[in-house]
Amino acid sequence: MMIAGRPAKLLLIDSNVYFSKRLSDALKREGFEVTISTQPAYALTTLEYDMPTAILCATNMREMGALEIAKIIHADQKNASLLIIALGDGGQRALMAAFQAGCDDYIDRGRPPAVIATHIKNIIVSKADGFQPTQMLAQADTSLSGSLTHHDLPGVMQMLGHAHQTGALHINAGETDAVLFFDAGEITHAECGSLFGDEAVIHILKSCVQGGSGGYKFVYGSASTQRTVLRSTTDLLLDAMREYDESVHDTADKEAL
């Protein structure tokens, strides 16, 4: 696999040799070059002379895991754009901890290696291609981003709400370019094309369900001077799902006639 004209190299850090071998084989089938290390400290020293496209690291390493490595790597400005993907045991709390530590994505290591490899390929392609409206943002400006193919938008919104985050969630899904502003976990303003406020939030959610793909980036601290969203996130999610279900049923009824 080529990224920006050079082979895409992955550094896989994991103490489970059997898991590493299976995942490495799956990644190589996707076209990646893979280096495996069981020693995090030594793996970090190799960055000086062999910089990978991305680092895949387990969260449960005895010495240091993905959460610690992300903080160490991103403390050095020249490594700020290096992609770090955490491999853990699943769960919303673990996912949030990975994003807060500065990891670019979090993957449940219990999934089949081929599925993990495809997920990683999608993440890297998405990062390399960029997406509007946030493709000009520097990596240092954002510490939470990913693919909507693997993280559903309602889940991302609820995660930001539960963590009481303040910032702007930029979304690109198909023809939908949108932004949602959060203040202490509450959505305060939404824009999508000519739509604003509650109507925009519902449209964004329905578009992402229908599209099933795309990307998102959350920029911490970004604020909006406008207040256009008046209803709760839960109410808007329920309305969007209800409208989506109704549209699916209407389409099915028409096709049956």
N, C-alpha and C positions, 0 to 999 in steps of 0.2 A: 504494500500500500504506500502510495506517495503522497506527501503533504508538502506543499510549497516547493515542489521539485526535488525533494529528497526523501529517502525511505523513512517511513514512520517507525521510530524505535520506542519500545515500551520497556520500562524498568519495573519488574514485578518483585515486590518485597513481601515474603510470606514464609513463616517457619514450617508450614505444612508442605513437605516435599511432594507428596502424592497429589495434593490439590494444585500446587504450582505446576506440576508436569501436565496435568490434564488441561488446566486453563491455558498454559503456554502453547500446547498443541492446537487448541481451538483458536487462539489468537493468530498463530502462524498460518492457519488455514484461511484466515481473513486477510492475510497479506502483510502482517506486522513482523518486524524483527523484535525478538523478545530476549531480554537478559533477566535471569532469575537470581535473586539474592536472599539468603536467610538471615543476613546480618544488617539491620538498618543503618547502624553507624558507618560501616564500611561502604554500604551502598551510597550514602550521601557524599562520601569522598570521591566517588567516580564521576560526580556531576561536573567536576572541574575540567575533566578531559573528554567526557563522553555524555553530552547532554541529550536526554531522551525527549521524545515528543510528549510523553506523559508518564507519570508514576502511578502504579497501582499498588496499594499497600493495605495490608490487613490492619484492623483496628485493635486486635487482641495480642499483639506482639509483646513478649516479656520485657524486652529492652526499651523500645519505643514503638508506637504504632502510627497509623495515618494521621491521627489528630495532632500528635506532637510534631511529626515530620512536616505537616502543612504549615504550622506556625514557624518552624525553623527555616524552611525554604522561602516562604513569602516575606520573611524579615529581611532578606537580601533582595534589593530592588531589581537586580539583574535576573532574578528567578521569578519575578512577580507574575509572569505570564505562563509559567510552567503548570501544566494541567495535573492536578492531583485527584485521584479517584480512590475513595475508601472502600474496602471490602469488609463487610461486617455481617452480623447475624440477624439483621432486619429489625424492624420496629421504628415507629415514628420518633421516639426519643433519641435513638441512635442516629437516625437521619438528621435530626435537628442539630445534634451535637457535632456531627461531621461538617455541616454547613457553617456553624458558628466558629469552628476551628479554622475555616478557610478552605476546606476541600471543595472541589468543583462538582463532585457528584458522589453518591453513595449507592453501593450495589449490595444486595443480599447475596452472600457467598453460597447460600444454600441452593441457589438456582443452578440449572445445568450449565456446564462450561460453555457450550455453544451459544446459549442465550446470553450469558455474561459477555462473551466475545462480541456478539452482534451489538449489544448495548454499548459497549466501549467504542466500537467502530462508529456508531451513530453519534456519540458524544463528540468524538474527535473530528468527524466530518463537519458537524454542526459548528464547532468552534473555529475550524479552518475557513469555512464558507462565510461565517458571520450571518446575522440577520437584522433586518430593520425592525424597530427604529433605533436600536441601540448598538449597531455594529461599530460605531466610532468610539464607544466607551473603552477606556483602558481597563485591562483586567484588574488593576489595583483599585478601580472604582467600584467593583462589585465582588461579592464573595458568595453569591448564591445564584447559580444558573444551571440550566439543564434542558433536556428534551422532553416535550410534552407527550412523546410516544411512550415514555416510561414513567413519567410522573404526571398524573392527571391534575389539571388546573385547580379543581376544587380542593384537592389534597394540599397543593402548594399554598392556596389562599388560607385554608384552615390552619396550616402549620405556622404561617406568618401571624395569624390572629392569636393563636395560642401562645406564641412567643412574644406577643406585644411589640412587634417590630414597627419601626417608622422608616418609610422609604417609598420608592417607586418600583412597581412590578411592571416591566416592559414585556409585552407578549407579541409573538409573531406566529400565527397559525393559518396557513393557506393565504387567503387574501386579507386576513385580519391583522392589522397593526394597531396595537392599543397600549394603554398605560393605566394602571390602577395605583392610586396614592394611598398609603397606609399611614395612620397616625396612632401609635401605641396599639397596633393590631387591628384598628378599625378602618375600613375603607371610607375615605372622605371625598375623593374625587375620581372620576373615571372618564376617559376619552377613547372613542373608537370611531374614526372617520368623522361624520357629522353628528354622531350621537354623544350625549353626555349623561353623567349621573346614573341613576338606577337603570334606565333603559340601556345605557352602554354596557353596564355590568352583565345584564341578562343576555344581551346580544353576544358579548365576548364568550360567556360560558357556553351558550348554544353552539357557537361557531367552533369552539375547541372540541366539543363532544362530537360534532359532525365531522370535523377534519381529522381528529385523532392523531395529529402530528404537529410539529412546530417546535418552538423554543421559547424560553423565558429567561429574563435576567432581573434580579432584584438589586437595586442600588440603595444601599443603606443611607439614611439621613436625608434623602431628597424629599422636599416638602412642596405642597401646593397651597397657594393662597386662596383657592376656591373651595367651596363646600357644596358639592352637587349630589352626593350620595346620601340619602336620608334614611334608608332602611338598613336593617342589619344584614350582615353577610349571610347568615343562615336563611333568612327570608328570601333573599335574592337567589341563593342557590336552589332553594325549593321551587321557586317560581320558574327558574330557568329549566330545571329538570322536568317540571310539569309541562311547560310549553313544548319542550323537546319531545317528550313522550307523546303528547297530543298530535304533534306534526308527523311523527312516525306512524301512529295509528291511522291518521287521515290518509297518508300515502298508501298504507297497506290496504285500506278499504277501497280506495280508488283503483288500485291494481287488481283487486279481487272482482271488481265489476266488469 
